[in-house]
Amino acid sequence: MAEAPKTQPYVVFARRWRPQTFDEVVGQDHISQQLKNAVDSGRVGHAFLFRGPRGVGKTSMARILAKALNCVDGPTPTPCGKCEHCRNIASGNAMDVIEIDAATHTQVEEMRSILATVSYSPASMRFKIYIVDEVHMLSKHSFNSLLKTLEEPPAAVKFIFATTDPEKIPETIRSRCQDFEFRRIGTAEIAQRLDQILSHEEAVEVSDEERPQIMEALARHAEGGMRDAQVALDQLISLTSGKLTLDATRQLLGVIEDRLLLETAKALQSGDTPRLLRIVDGLVESGSDLEAYVKSMMQFVRDLTVLKCAPTCEQLTDIPSTQMEAVQAALIDIQMATLLNIAQGLFTLAEQMKATGHTRYLLELFFIKMTTVASTRAIDDVIRALESGQSLPTPSAPPVPGATSADPARAMAPASDPLASPPPAVARVLKKVSDPTDVQLLWRELTGLLWSQDMRMRQFLEHSRPISSQGNTLKIGFPREQSYARERLRRAENQQKIVDLLEQLTGQTWKLQLVEVQEETAPSPPADAPESAAPPEAEESPPGEEDSAPLEPEPMLEEEMPSEPDAPPPSVPQPAKRSPKVREVMTRHPFLRHLYESFKCTDARLARPNP
């Protein structure tokens, strides 16, 4: 019985189309040219570090450099690829080109056994080359054992390290290597390479109309990695049995149609909540990945933002050329504030989806929030409006799609930007002082504001006292001992802060006058008030007058002396003793005044701690 013919094993595109020369490496021209010049001039270092994302050509470049150094016709920047040395290196069978997987050989003993062969001369080639892939996986002790050899290797030994995480490599290793950063490959370059590969596959069928869109979709999905794009093309051919279609490509990659993304952006701008909820329902019914939809929406909003800022920079986006005209037309009605608000919300939504399984609920909640809750204006616009004294309009609810207005003129007016309305409250509205000549009231309001806004200014005014507020001039007195605080307040920027607050409190323009006064003791209580009198009850102020009420009643201070450990508590409470410092503390110290105004505190009690 005749034996069945043996079939050659299938080799995937990523291996079959691996670049064999420096010129075949796509997207890394800056590295290819530098290495070719180094080989041509004979200035080849002894250690190289190739770092960059996965699938961008690091290992392929290392093998090409090994062939360039060991080719029979070399060293040459253009290895022949036909001699025995080139063929063995390309197939991974060369004895003098040792490829090490650092993820497997992490132990220091394994690294030492490998380095023990460094001193041996090459078996048949010109150089012995060690290619260490994913070198960041080595242990700390393995790196230490490599240091001396890496610093002074034999003349015929070269080291090439490849990594996707260079931050984990010690600086002592990186400083001994020539550093080459591999970049992500552009979408157009990947699509061109895939099209070149597809042209050599005679059994594959694809229409000329869909072919560019399929190649572009595969390239965008790879996110800069050539290997990922080639693997995806392999899968697509297997899925379609060699008959490629755009629908099958989107099904394989989980790509959302650009038409649906544009429809989502329009619905967010117009506040069409029902349409957005129907889009989510359609995605769920079709089995689409909602996380992939959010990711695609993030990229699409980014492209819209770029086009909104720079309409002529179409090459900076990933929007297909077939959709560019429709996107440009729709972008006229989409506000920049809407795009920025959507982008910020999508980033938060993507992080939330990673931490929970309720992806549909999160997506629907995001759409409802974006279309039913009034958004805020830019903070710079709000600040300018407050500084100029303009009133901030009350935010209105977003328009309801399909609703009609009773006013025909309003119905025909163009829709306003949903982000143009400010929040209902953006700043604390300061209360105006009705009587600026009441220096105590004015001083209390002023220091209360400084307490919450500027602690240093409050400290400067802590030991001062108001004298008068006549003629829009606030006279402030400082004791001789507080000359430092007085001099600090003489500075123009500090005086301007106080003048601005006074203007907000009274609506008038003010000047400051700082004078030196004699230190005074606290004023004594009125003659008609007995010393043992209890503190009067705080009277309730009418609504709207709490902030302007004078500081009454007068606080009391009760000093409690520690009693003997075994002495029983007194049965009759002692009457409160009035301290001469209480009135001064309560009226001049901003923190205690803040307690009085916020909590209606009418009594102060100082307790001496037990020793």
Secondary structure by P-SEA (a helix, b strand, c coil): ccccccccccccccccccccccccccccaaaaaaaaaaaaacccccbbbbbccccccaaaaaaaaaaaaccccccccccccccaaaaaaaaccccccccccccccccaaaaaaaaccccccccccccbbbbbcccccccaaaaaaaccccccccccbbbbbbbcccccccaaaaaacbbbbbccccaaaaaaaaaaaaaacccbbbbccaaaaaaaaaaaaacccaaaaaaaaaaaaaaacccccaaaaaaaaccccaaaaaaaaaaaaacaaaaaaaaaaaaaaacccaaaaaaaaaaaaaaaaaaaacccccccccccccaaaaaaaaaccccaaaaaaaaaaaaaaaaaaaaccaaaaaaaaaaaaaccbbbbccaaaaaaaaaaccccccccccccccccccccccccccccccccccccccbbbbbbbccccaaaaaaaaaaaaaaaccaaaaaaacccccccccccbbbbbbcccaaaaaaaaccaaaaaaaaaaaaaaccccbbbbbbbbccccccccccccccccccccccccccccccccccccbbbbbbbcccccccccccccccbbbbcaaaaaaaccaaaaaaaaaccccbbbbbbccc
